[in-house]
Amino acid sequence: MKQRRTEAGTNRKKYTLTNGNGMKAEIKGKSIVIEEAEEFSPVQIALSGEVFRCKILEAEQDGAIFYSGDKCAKAVKKEGVAVIETEYPEYFYEYFDLSTDYAGIMARIEEGEPESSPMRRALNAGRGLRILRQDCDEVFFSFIISANNNIKRIGKIIERLCEICGEKVAGGHAFPSAEALADLPQKAFEEAGCGYRADYLYHSSKMWKETDRSALSELSTEQLRNKLLTYKGVGGKVADCIMLFGFYRTDVFPADTWIKKVYHEYYEQGHKEKDIPKALTERYGSLSGYAQQYIYFYKRNER
């Protein structure tokens, strides 16, 4: 496959992007206002498969509530302007990755793609997607639960675990701490509906509790992958998801059944199933995580 490596630059804190679309995001009291928000869609983010604690607002054309740890935010977009209401605006400014130029990232991904490429269609279909900067603990446990599971059931299992040992907060329960999960007996995971994953969660929660997560952040992507693979219930795809969504490693390309379908339909070059993520990462380089989200969303929601 053609190799292409491009860096995706970021500019932290409040900002006005200087790309052609001119998206602006600014904290105003307990709200974040995003003008010309073409690259921000609450519903697309909620349907992206990267986050399981969220609820689409049926009364809104493009609105959802997102839960992270012990915090929540309501995001609604109307007529090109998005408003995020929350008690924690600084936290969710970072969470929604609002300092990153997604229009520029899409332009870089599109560069060199042939007119027939599904990636061009995917970029257009998923223009409002973003890679959320989620808590690594929540991502670690959520994606162990996600193995061979569907999104609706994953969300229900996580909700039960929150009720079992998550701190009581306004409107519900926080995501449990690693320490609280590590103290649970295996039976509690079974009763939460985890199935065979209960054994994985029971053992890995105890290992994760003793892990220095800040030290993990200092590892190279390959070192981090190898470390994550030592936890029970973490295979290659789950490790890549944890790295992308929990550690913001955009140089990985998680490959589930949807991505493998895309590969065989559009990118086929005879790679073995286990080598598909590596082949796609070699193609998209440091933009792989973004590219994966666009193509995953497009294929999963294809009509």
C-alpha positions in Angstrom: 0.0 0.0 0.0 1.1 3.6 -0.6 2.6 5.0 2.5 1.6 8.5 3.6 2.6 10.1 6.9 1.3 13.6 7.8 1.3 15.3 11.2 -1.9 16.6 12.6 -1.2 19.8 14.4 -3.1 21.0 17.5 -3.4 24.4 19.2 -4.6 24.0 22.8 -7.1 26.2 24.8 -9.4 28.9 23.3 -8.9 29.4 19.7 -10.2 30.6 16.3 -9.3 28.2 13.5 -7.9 29.8 10.4 -9.0 27.1 8.0 -11.4 27.8 5.2 -14.5 27.0 7.3 -13.5 29.4 10.1 -14.9 27.3 13.0 -14.7 29.1 16.4 -15.1 27.6 19.8 -15.2 29.7 23.0 -16.1 29.2 26.6 -18.9 31.6 27.7 -19.8 31.0 31.4 -21.1 27.5 31.8 -21.4 27.0 28.0 -19.1 26.4 25.1 -20.3 28.1 21.9 -19.1 26.8 18.6 -19.8 28.9 15.6 -19.7 27.6 12.0 -19.6 24.2 13.5 -19.5 22.1 10.4 -16.9 19.9 12.0 -18.9 19.2 15.1 -22.1 17.0 15.3 -23.3 15.7 18.7 -25.3 12.9 17.0 -22.4 11.8 14.8 -20.1 11.7 17.8 -22.7 9.7 19.8 -23.0 7.2 16.9 -19.2 6.9 16.3 -18.6 3.8 18.4 -15.9 5.5 20.5 -18.1 6.4 23.4 -20.8 4.4 25.2 -22.1 6.7 27.9 -24.1 9.1 25.8 -27.8 9.7 24.9 -29.1 11.1 21.7 -31.8 13.8 22.3 -34.7 12.7 20.2 -36.4 16.1 20.5 -33.4 17.7 18.8 -32.3 17.3 15.2 -28.7 17.2 16.3 -28.3 16.9 20.0 -26.9 14.5 22.7 -25.9 14.2 26.3 -22.4 12.9 27.0 -21.2 11.5 30.3 -17.5 11.2 31.3 -16.4 10.1 34.7 -18.5 12.1 37.2 -19.3 14.9 34.7 -21.9 15.4 31.9 -22.6 17.9 29.1 -25.5 18.6 26.8 -24.6 19.4 23.2 -27.1 20.8 20.7 -26.4 22.1 17.2 -28.8 24.3 15.3 -28.3 26.2 12.1 -24.6 25.8 12.1 -24.1 26.8 15.8 -23.4 24.3 18.5 -23.9 25.0 22.2 -22.5 22.7 24.9 -24.0 23.3 28.3 -22.1 21.9 31.3 -20.9 22.7 34.8 -17.4 21.8 33.5 -16.8 23.8 30.4 -13.0 23.6 30.5 -13.1 19.9 30.9 -15.4 19.4 27.9 -13.5 21.9 25.8 -10.7 19.4 26.0 -13.0 16.3 25.9 -14.4 17.3 22.5 -11.0 18.2 21.2 -12.1 21.7 20.2 -8.5 22.9 19.7 -7.9 20.6 16.8 -8.4 21.7 13.2 -10.5 18.8 11.8 -11.1 20.6 8.5 -7.3 20.6 8.0 -7.1 16.9 9.0 -9.8 16.0 6.5 -8.0 17.9 3.8 -4.8 16.0 4.6 -6.5 12.6 4.6 -8.2 13.4 1.3 -5.0 14.5 -0.3 -4.0 12.0 -2.9 -7.1 9.9 -2.6 -8.6 8.9 -6.1 -12.0 10.3 -7.0 -13.5 6.8 -6.5 -12.1 6.4 -3.0 -14.6 5.5 -0.3 -12.6 7.8 2.0 -13.9 10.9 0.1 -17.4 9.8 0.7 -16.6 8.9 4.3 -15.2 12.3 5.0 -18.3 14.0 3.6 -20.7 11.7 5.5 -18.9 12.1 8.9 -17.8 15.7 8.8 -18.9 16.3 12.4 -16.9 13.5 14.0 -14.1 14.1 16.5 -11.8 11.9 18.5 -12.8 12.5 22.1 -10.2 12.9 24.7 -11.6 10.4 27.1 -10.4 9.2 30.5 -8.1 6.2 30.0 -9.6 4.3 32.9 -13.1 4.5 31.4 -11.9 3.6 28.0 -9.8 0.6 29.2 -12.8 -1.1 30.9 -15.4 0.0 28.3 -13.4 -1.6 25.4 -12.8 -4.8 27.3 -16.6 -5.0 27.6 -17.0 -4.1 23.9 -15.3 -7.3 22.7 -17.7 -9.3 20.5 -20.5 -7.1 21.8 -23.0 -4.6 20.4 -23.2 -0.9 21.3 -26.6 -1.0 23.0 -25.6 -4.0 25.2 -22.2 -2.4 26.0 -23.9 0.7 27.3 -26.3 -1.3 29.5 -23.4 -3.3 31.1 -21.5 -0.1 31.8 -24.6 1.5 33.3 -25.0 -1.4 35.6 -21.4 -1.2 36.7 -21.9 2.5 37.4 -24.9 1.7 39.6 -23.0 -1.1 41.4 -19.9 0.8 42.5 -19.9 4.3 40.9 -20.2 7.4 43.0 -23.7 8.9 43.2 -23.8 12.2 41.3 -26.5 14.5 40.1 -28.6 12.6 37.5 -27.1 9.2 38.2 -23.8 7.5 38.9 -20.2 8.3 37.9 -18.1 5.8 36.1 -16.4 3.6 38.8 -12.8 4.3 39.8 -10.3 1.6 38.9 -10.0 0.9 42.7 -13.7 0.4 43.0 -13.8 -2.0 40.1 -10.8 -3.9 41.4 -12.6 -4.5 44.7 -15.5 -6.2 43.0 -15.8 -10.0 43.2 -16.1 -11.8 39.8 -19.8 -12.5 40.6 -20.6 -8.8 40.5 -19.3 -8.5 36.9 -21.3 -11.6 36.0 -24.5 -10.1 37.6 -23.8 -6.9 35.6 -24.2 -9.0 32.4 -20.6 -9.1 31.4 -20.8 -12.8 30.4 -17.4 -14.4 29.7 -15.8 -10.9 30.0 -16.5 -11.0 33.8 -13.3 -13.1 34.1 -11.3 -10.6 32.0 -12.6 -7.6 34.0 -12.0 -9.3 37.4 -8.4 -10.0 36.7 -7.5 -7.0 34.6 -9.1 -4.5 37.0 -6.6 -5.7 39.7 -3.7 -5.3 37.3 -4.9 -1.9 36.1 -5.3 -0.6 39.7 -1.6 -1.2 40.2 -0.6 0.4 36.9 0.9 3.8 36.6 -1.2 5.2 33.8 0.9 8.4 33.5 3.9 6.1 32.8 1.9 4.4 30.1 1.4 7.8 28.4 5.2 8.1 28.1 5.6 4.9 26.1 5.9 4.7 22.4 2.8 3.4 20.5 4.4 0.0 20.0 5.5 -0.2 23.7 2.0 0.8 24.8 0.4 -1.8 22.6 2.7 -4.6 24.0 1.9 -3.5 27.5 -1.9 -3.4 27.0 -1.7 -6.9 25.4 -0.6 -8.3 28.8 -4.0 -7.6 30.3 -6.6 -10.3 30.2 -9.3 -9.6 27.6 -7.2 -7.2 25.6 -6.4 -8.4 22.1 -5.1 -6.4 19.2 -8.3 -4.6 18.2 -9.2 -3.7 21.8 -5.6 -2.5 22.4 -5.8 -0.2 19.4 -9.1 1.2 20.6 -7.7 1.9 24.1 -4.7 3.6 22.5 -6.8 5.7 20.2 -9.7 6.7 22.5 -7.9 6.6 25.8 -4.4 7.8 25.0 -5.1 9.8 21.8 -2.7 7.7 19.7 -3.8 8.6 16.2 -1.2 6.5 14.6 -3.3 3.3 15.1 -6.1 2.0 12.9 -8.4 -0.3 14.9 -10.0 -2.9 12.6 -13.3 -4.5 13.5 -15.6 -6.3 11.1 -16.8 -3.0 9.5 -13.2 -1.9 8.7 -12.3 -5.4 7.4 -15.3 -5.2 5.1 -14.0 -1.9 3.8 -10.5 -3.2 3.3 -11.7 -6.2 1.3 -14.1 -4.1 -0.8 -11.8 -1.2 -1.6 -8.2 -1.7 -0.3 -7.7 -5.4 -0.9 -4.0 -6.4 -1.4 -4.0 -9.9 0.0 -3.1 -9.1 3.6 -4.0 -11.6 6.3 -6.8 -10.5 8.6 -4.3 -9.9 11.5 -2.2 -7.6 9.2 -5.1 -5.3 8.0 -4.6 -2.7 10.8 -0.9 -2.5 10.0 -1.5 -2.1 6.3 -4.0 0.7 6.8 -1.8 2.4 9.3 1.1 2.4 6.8 -1.3 4.1 4.3 -2.5 6.8 6.6 0.4 7.2 9.1 -0.2 9.6 12.0 -3.7 10.4 10.6 -4.8 6.7 10.9 -7.1 7.1 13.9 -9.0 10.0 12.3 -9.3 8.1 9.0 -10.6 5.0 10.8 -13.3 7.0 12.5 -14.6 8.5 9.2 -14.6 5.2 7.3 -16.1 3.2 10.2 -18.9 5.7 10.6 -19.6 5.8 6.9 -19.6 2.0 6.5 -21.7 1.3 9.7 -24.3 3.9 8.7 -24.3 3.2 5.0 -27.8 3.0 3.5 
